[in-house]
Amino acid sequence: MSFLKKIKLPGWIFIGLVLGILAGLCFLGNPEFTTNYIKPFGTIYINLLKFLVVPVVLTSIISGVVSLGDIKRVGAVGWKTVVYYLLTTAFAVIIGLIVANVAKGLGWFPALADTGSYEYEAATSNVMDVIVNIFPTNMWKSFTNADMLPVIVIALFFGAGILVAGDKAKPFASFIDSAYEVVMVVMTFIIKLTPIGVFCLMCNVVAVNGPSVLAGLGLAILAAYIGYILHIVLVYGASAQFLSKVGFVKFIKGMAPAMITAFTTTSSNATLPLTIECSNELGSEPEISSFVLPLGATINMDGTAIYMGVCSIFIASCYGVDLTLSQMGMIVLTATLASIGTAETVHAAARGENITVIFVNNAVYGMTGGQMAPTSLPGQVTQTSPYGRDPKLCGYPVKVCEMLSQLEGPEYLERVTVNSVKNVRAAKKAIKKAFQNQIDGKGFSLIEVVSSCPTNWGMTPKAALKWIDDNMLPYYPLGVYKDRTAEKAQAQAESGQDASKGQKAEGER
């Protein structure tokens, strides 16, 4: 048993990952068991990580700012950090576009039938909305909702305030340092549970979705993963080598626990405590890592940027669109900004922006582990509503199509679903119409797609499709909620009929 003591945390996490896959294969015939009795322990692990995120970000950034000792140094580190993150994100999009174009050339991306050859103009978005929302009106609300950008701003202001206040602020600075140390100790306890959490989560994923889930969702996903690998090697590897003199192999070994945890939890924020610990073990100065990494976990969404690049080419290829260099350049710019945060959809709809929005309504935040979303149903159990969504506490679900239909700006609003072949065809028709409206310059179109999320719903894909019929569609009825072109045509037709009736009546007299 002595050799087991020699295995470090990355090794145990990898063992947990492999054992989770094998256990999931054993439960293929009974996925409900893993959902009911194994996944909850993984959920507990994720919850423990996430409850630490706000304390870690708040105390680490304040402590990091104070440790820098000089407000000018804070500014110097801050702008260099933001520039670096924006550059790496831009590189991520470029890599995604290159990989996607190569994949398209190899015939990986199919073209849909009867789509025509379309040209698109990139729409502009109001970045100022994003900037305004960074500055909170209520810091306690930001803490409660775990809004990371406002939390970072709060921490920066308090850190700068401590530096400017000088000696009078030393008691408060000491309190923050003590709180930071306590948070780090708690974080160490939780990190030791990572192998168990990884095992439980992976076991359920494989059991519910089958072994095919391990291969991704198709060639588009494969292209994205190729982009991820290239980005790690070319961008992160080069950064580690030239900026910190850390070899690529050492960097990968040192960050392996954070990478594996991020892969299984699908959350950079939840992985943040482990990322800080791994960075410090690699030789990073604690005052720098505690300042830079929380900022990066919020705005440096390189994986999202790569995925946007691949999906842009994939969707364009499906519809027979050949993007120009200038259009791909616009994708780089908008994806870099969108990976940080997007402007309000409601505002874009009210302005009648000439864009198409595809809104996937699966009643949870599926990309980050299944938290309660604005569209989660009353009584629905999610990671952040374990006792079911209570409208008295959380409000009622947002009906996007119904809400936007009250605005004058939108051109076309329709809710569809993809729970059957017939409905998939109807969804394709609606999306095609929305894109055509955009091509014709008619204005804002939104297609709400009611979809399943079997993994985060804790059920089999077959049961998830039935759940859509039984629960989602009664609350979110399908149909066209606004079509200004059709309404104008109908009004003209009715006007013509009235005129014809009037002429007929006049002739009879």
N, C-alpha and C positions, 0 to 999 in steps of 0.2 A: 504493500500500500504506500510505501514511501515515494514511489514514482508519481503518485497522484498529487503529492504535495508540491512537486516540481512544476506542475502544469499551472501556467499563469492564466489570468482572466481571459485574454483572447482565445486561448485554447479551450477553456471551459465554455465560452460562448459558442465557439464553433461546434463543440461536442453537443451542446444543447440544440443547435440548429439541425445537425444531422439526425440526432435522436428524435427531434420533433417531426422531421420528414418521415422517418421510418415508422414512428408511432401513428402518424396521420395515414400512412398507407395501410396500416393494420386496421384502422377504424373506417375504411372507405364504405363498408356496409352499414355502419352505424354512426354517421356524422353527428346525429343529435346528442350522443353521449359526450363528444368532445365539446360541442357548443354549450351544453348545460353544466358540465363538470370539470372541464380542463381549461377552456378559454377564459372563464371568469378569473382564474388565477393570473393569466396573462394580462387581463384587463386591470386587475388590481395593481400589477407591476407598472403598467402604463400610467395609471392614475397617480401612483406614488411619484413617478418621474415628473408628471405634469404639475402636480401641486407644488413641486420645488421650483418650477420655472420662474415664476414671478419673484419669489425671494432671492433666487440666484441672480437673476438679471438686475434687480434693484440694488442689492447689497454689493454685488461684484462690480458694477459700473461705478457706483458712488465711491466704493473703496479704491477702485482703480484710478478714478479721477483724482482723489485725494492723494494717493500714492505717487502720482506724477509730480505733485508738489508745486507746479507752476501752471497757471491758467493758460499761458502762452503755449506750453508743451502739450496741454490737452488739445488745444486748437490744432497744433501741428500734427499730432497723432491722429486726431479725428478726421481732418480733411484727407490725409494720406490714406487712411483706412477706407473711407467712402470711395475715393478715386480708384483704389485697388479693387474693391468689390465690384464697382461698375464696369471696370475693364475686364475682370474675369467673367462677369456675366455676359458682356458683349462677345467675348471669345467663345463662351459656351453656345450662344446662339449661332455664331458663325460655324462652329464645329458641327452643330446640329444640322444646319443648312447644307454643308458640304457632304456629310454622311447621307442625308436624305436624297440629295441629287445623285450621288453615286448609286444608292439603292434604287432610285427611279430608273437610272440608266441600265441597271441590271435586270429590270423588269419586276422588281419586288412589289411595286405599287400598281394595283390594277386601275383601269379606267372604267367608270360606270357607263352604261349604255344610254344613248339619247340625252346626253347632257349638253351637247353643243360645245363651242369654243368660246369661253368667256374671258373678258379682261376686267380686272378690278382696280379700283382706285383706293389706296389706303385712306382710311378715315382718321381724323384727328380726334383726340380725346382731351378732356380738361384735366391736366395734371395738377392744377391748382387745388382741386377738390381733395386729392390725395395729400397734398402738403398741409392744407387746413386741418384735415382730420388727424394729422400727427400730433397736434397740440390739443391736449384734453381739456375739457371744461370741468371734469370731476375726476380727480386722480383715483379715488376709491372705486369708481365705476371701471376705470381702466384696469385696476388690480383684479376686480371681480371677474371681468370678461377676458382677462389675460391678453389684452391688446398690447402687443409687444412694442410697437413703435411709440405709442404714448408713454409706456412704462420707461423706455429708454430715455425719452425726452425729460421725463420727471427726474430720473436718476442723474442725468447730466446737469440739470438745473440745481438740484440739491448738492451735487458734488462741487459744482462751480461756486455755489453759495458758501460752502464750508471753506473753500480756499480763500475767497474774498473776505469772509468774516474773521479769519485769522484765529487768534488765541481764544476768543469768545466761543468759537465753534468746536473747540477741542473735545468737550464732553460728548457732543453729538457725534463727532468723528470716531471717538473711542467706542461708542455704542454701536455704530455701523460696523466697525472692525470686529467687535465681539459677535454681532449678529452674523456677519459673514463667516466667521470661524465655525459657529454653531451650524449654519446651513451646510458648510462643507463636510462636517462630521456626519450630519444626517444623510447627505448625499453619498458618502462612502458606504453607509449601511445599505442604502437602497441599491447602489451599483453592484454590490455583492450578490444581489438577487437576479442580476441580468440573465445568467444562463437558464434559470428556471422560467423567467418571463419569456425568453426566446423560445424555449421548448414548448411551452403552452400555446403561444400564439401560432407558431409554425405548424404544430400538430393539428390545430383546428382548421387552418387555411388549407392544408393538403387534404384533410378528411372531407371537408365540405366541397371543395372545388375539384378534387381529383388530382392525379399527378400531372395532368396537362398544364396546371397553373404554374408549374415550375419552369415551363418553357416559354412563358410569357403569353401574350395575346395575339401573336402573329409577327409577320415580318416587320411591320412598323415598329413594334416594341423592340424587336431585335436590333433594328437600326438605331433606336434610341439608346439601348444598352451599349452598343458599339461607341456611340458618341460619349456616353458617360465614361467609359474606359479610356478613350483618347483624351478626354478632358482631365481625368485624374493624372494620366501619365505626362501629358504635354504642359498643362497649366499648373496643376498643383505640384507635380514633381519638379518642374523647373523653378517654381516659387520657393519650394523647400530647399532646393540646392543652392540657388543664387542669393536668396534673401536671408536664409538662416543657416546655410552651410550644413544642412541635414540631408544625407543621402536618401535616394528614393526608397530603397528597400527598408531602411530604418524608419522612414516616415510612414510607410504602409504598415509595418509591424506595430509601430507606436499608436497609430490611429485606428487599427483594426477593431478594437472593442467598440468604438464609436460608430464605425462604418457598419458593422454587423447589427448593432442596436438600431441604427437609423433604418436599415433595410427591413427589419422585422416590425418596428413600430410605425414606420412611414411618417415620422415626425422629427424634424430637425430641432424643434423647440424641446420636445421630450428628451432628446439625446444631448441637449446642451450641457447638463451637469457632467456627463461622462466625457464630452468633448473637451471641456475645460481641464479635467483631470489628466486626460491623455496628452494634451498640449503642454501642461506643466511638466509631466514626466519626460517629454522630449526636450526640455530645456528652456521653454518659454518663460519669460519673466511674468510672475503672477499678476503684477499690476497692469501689464500690457494685455495678457490673455483675458483677464476679467473685464477689461474694457472693450477689446476688439471682438471677441467671440460672440457675446450676446448681441452685438450689433450685426455681426455676420449671419447669425441664425435667423435674423428677421429680414434683412434686405438682400442677402447674398444667396438667391435661389437659383443656382446654376443648373441644377437638375431640371427645374421647371422651365428654365430658358432653353435648354437643349430639347426638351420635349415639345415646346412651342415651335422650335425650328423644324423638327422632324414632322410634326403634325401639319404645319403650314404647307410643306411640299407634298405630303401625303394627300391632304384634302384637295389641293390644287390639281394634283395628278388625277385623282378620282373624277374630277369634273373637267378634265381636259384643258386646264389652264397652265400655260407656260409663263412662270413668273420672270420678269426682267430683273437685271441687276439692281436697278433703282428700287423696285418693289421689294426685293430681298433686303436691301439696305434699310428700308422702312421697317421691315420685320425685325431686324436687329435692334433698331431704336425702340420700337414700341414694345417688343418682348423684354428688353432690358428694363423698361419702366414698369411693364405689367408684372414682371416677376417680383417687384417690390410692392405693388398695389395698383389697382385699377380704379378709374373714376366711377362715380355712381351711375348705375344703369338707369335709374329713374330720371336723373338729370339729362342723360343722353336721349332718352325716350321723349322727355318733355321738349327738348330742343329739336326733335325730329332728325337727329343725325343720320346720315346715309350709311348705316351699318346694319349688319345682321348679327343678332345675338342668339346663340344656341344654348339654352338653359336646361341642364339635366337635373331634373327633380327626382332624387332617390331618397328624400326624406331624412338624410343624414349627411354629415361631412365625411364622405367615404374615403377621401384621399389621406386623411389624418387619423383614421382608426374608428370612425363611426360616432362622433360626438353629435349632440343635438344641433340641428340646423334650423333656420327660420321656417322651413317647410315640414319639420317633424310633426307628426300627427298628435292630437291630444291623447295622452295616455301611453304614447310610444316610448319604449325603453331604449335608451342610448347610453353611451359611456358617461355622458354628463347629465343624464336624467335616469338614473338606475331604478327609480320608482315610477317611471312614466312621466311624460311631459304634463305639467300642471298648468293650465291656462291662467290660473290666478297668480302664479309666480312668474311664468315665462311668457305670458301672452298667448294669443292664438296663432296658428300657422299663417304665413303670408301666402296669399293667392296672387301670384305675380301677374298672370294674364288679366284677372279681374281688376287688379289695382291699376295696371298700366292702361287698361281700356278706358279709364276715366279721363285720361290725358288727351289733349288735342293733337300732340305731336306724332304718335305712332301711326305708321301706315298699315301694318299688318301684324296681328297677334293671333297665334293658334296654339292650342295645347294638343299634343299627340302622345302616343305611347308606343312601346316596342315589345309588347308581351306576346305578340303573335305575328305570323307571316303577313297577314292582312294589314295589321296595324303598322308594321315596319314599312310596307309599301306606301301607306298613307303618310307616314312620317317623312319618307323620302320625297314624296310629292310636295309636302308643305315646305320642307327645307329648300327644295329647288325653286319654289315660288318666291321664298324670301330672298334667295340669292338673285333671282331675276329682278325683283323689286329694287335691290341695291344696284344692279347693273343699269337699270333704267332711271336711277336717280330719284326714286319715289320717296325715300326716307327710311325711317327706323322700322325694322322688322324683328320680331322675337318669336322663336319657336320654343315652347316649353315641352320637354320630352320627359314624360313620366316613366321612370326606369327602375329596375330592381337593383339591389345591393345585397346579394345573398350572404356574402362574408360578414358584413357588418350588421346585417339583420339577424344573423345567427340561424340560418336555415338553408336548405338545399336550393339550388337554382329552380327546380320544379315548384317547390313550395313558395319561392319568392315570386314567381310569375302569378301564382294563384293569389298571393297576398296583395298584388297590385289590383286584381279584379275585386277582391273582397273589401279592401281597405283604402287604397289610394284613389281609385277612380270615383268612388262615391263622394269623396271629399274634393277631388280635383277633376271635375267633369271635362271630357274631351270636347273639342269644337273650336270654331273660329270665333274669337272674341272681338276682333276688329279687322275690317278690310275696307279701307277708304275707297279703293278703286271699284270694288264690287258695289259698295254703298252708293257711289256716284252713278254707276251704270244703272242700278235699280231705280234711283231717284229720277234719272232721265227717262227710263222706260215708263215709270208711273206718270211722269209729267206728259209724255207723249200720248199715253192712254187717256188721260184726263182731257187733253186737247182734242183728241179724236172723238171722245164722247160728246164734248161741247159742240163740235162741228156737226155731228150727227143730230143732236137735239135742235140746233139752229135750223138745219135743213128740214126737219120734220115740221117745225113751226111755219 
